[in-house]
Amino acid sequence: MNEHFKDANSWIKCAQYILDENPRVSAAMSAHAMIKSLDALFEEKFSRTPQRHDKATDFFKEVLSRNLIRGEESRFLHTIQNILQKKSSAEYHTSYYSKDDARQWIRNVENIMEMCGKYV
């Protein structure tokens, strides 16, 4: 298994573990799980990863435009953009995250991880 994907699995397990105690941290951890799973995909398809987290959206668009993954995976683009935009607010205490918010992030990230896993 790709090292990035192993890291993603560790991040998501930690996000699930800490959910009840600290939903904000859980959301941040799930964001990192998403980033690492996307890194696994990009490493597989491009032999490189983005230098900055916010560039993951551009890399994902590139994977789609080159038809390196199925076009239907574009359904994840909005979620990826949304999580990347809000990641800093989860990390730096600038927004409130409820347990429901964190659970939704975890579910979304698990779906993205499953999609990435099909190609890694």
C-alpha positions in Angstrom: 0.0 0.0 0.0 1.2 3.5 -0.8 2.8 5.3 2.1 0.5 8.3 1.6 -2.5 6.1 1.7 -1.2 4.4 4.9 -0.9 7.9 6.5 -4.4 8.8 5.3 -5.8 5.7 7.1 -4.0 6.7 10.3 -5.3 10.2 10.1 -8.9 9.1 9.6 -8.7 6.6 12.5 -7.4 9.3 14.7 -10.2 11.6 13.6 -12.8 9.0 14.4 -11.2 8.3 17.8 -11.1 12.0 18.9 -14.6 12.9 17.5 -16.5 12.9 20.8 -13.8 14.7 22.8 -12.9 17.4 20.3 -14.9 17.7 17.0 -12.8 20.6 15.7 -9.6 18.5 16.0 -11.4 15.6 14.4 -12.4 17.7 11.5 -8.8 18.9 11.0 -7.5 15.4 11.2 -10.0 14.2 8.6 -8.9 17.0 6.3 -5.3 15.7 6.6 -6.6 12.2 5.8 -8.2 13.6 2.6 -5.0 15.4 1.7 -2.9 12.3 2.2 -5.3 10.1 0.2 -5.2 12.6 -2.6 -1.4 12.7 -2.4 -1.5 8.9 -2.9 -3.6 9.4 -6.0 -1.3 12.1 -7.4 1.8 10.1 -6.6 0.3 7.2 -8.6 -0.8 9.3 -11.6 1.9 12.0 -11.7 4.8 10.7 -9.6 4.5 13.9 -7.6 2.3 15.7 -5.1 1.4 19.3 -4.6 3.8 21.5 -2.7 0.9 23.2 -1.0 -2.4 21.7 0.3 -4.5 24.3 -1.5 -3.0 23.1 -4.8 -4.7 19.7 -4.4 -7.8 21.0 -6.1 -5.7 21.9 -9.2 -4.1 18.5 -9.2 -7.5 16.8 -8.9 -8.8 18.8 -11.8 -5.8 17.8 -13.8 -6.3 14.1 -13.1 -9.9 14.5 -14.3 -9.0 16.4 -17.4 -6.4 13.8 -18.5 -9.0 11.1 -17.9 -6.7 9.3 -15.5 -9.7 8.6 -13.3 -13.4 8.2 -14.3 -15.3 11.4 -15.0 -17.9 10.5 -12.4 -15.3 11.2 -9.7 -15.7 14.9 -10.5 -18.6 14.7 -8.0 -16.0 14.9 -5.2 -14.5 18.2 -6.5 -16.8 20.5 -4.5 -16.3 18.5 -1.3 -12.5 18.6 -1.8 -12.6 22.4 -2.4 -14.8 22.9 0.6 -12.7 20.9 3.1 -9.5 22.5 1.8 -11.0 26.0 2.3 -12.2 25.3 5.8 -9.2 23.2 7.0 -7.4 26.2 8.5 -10.4 27.3 10.5 -10.5 23.8 12.1 -6.8 23.9 12.8 -6.6 27.4 14.2 -9.8 27.7 16.3 -11.5 30.3 14.0 -14.7 28.4 13.6 -16.9 26.2 15.7 -17.3 22.5 14.7 -20.0 20.4 16.2 -19.9 16.6 16.4 -22.3 16.5 13.4 -20.0 18.8 11.4 -17.0 16.5 12.2 -19.0 13.3 11.4 -20.0 14.8 8.0 -16.3 15.6 7.3 -15.3 12.1 8.2 -18.0 10.6 6.0 -17.0 12.8 3.1 -13.4 12.0 3.5 -14.0 8.3 3.8 -15.8 8.5 0.5 -12.9 10.4 -1.1 -10.5 7.9 0.4 -12.5 5.0 -1.1 -12.4 6.7 -4.5 -8.6 7.3 -4.3 -8.1 3.7 -3.2 -9.6 2.5 -6.5 -6.7 4.0 -8.4 -3.8 3.5 -6.0 
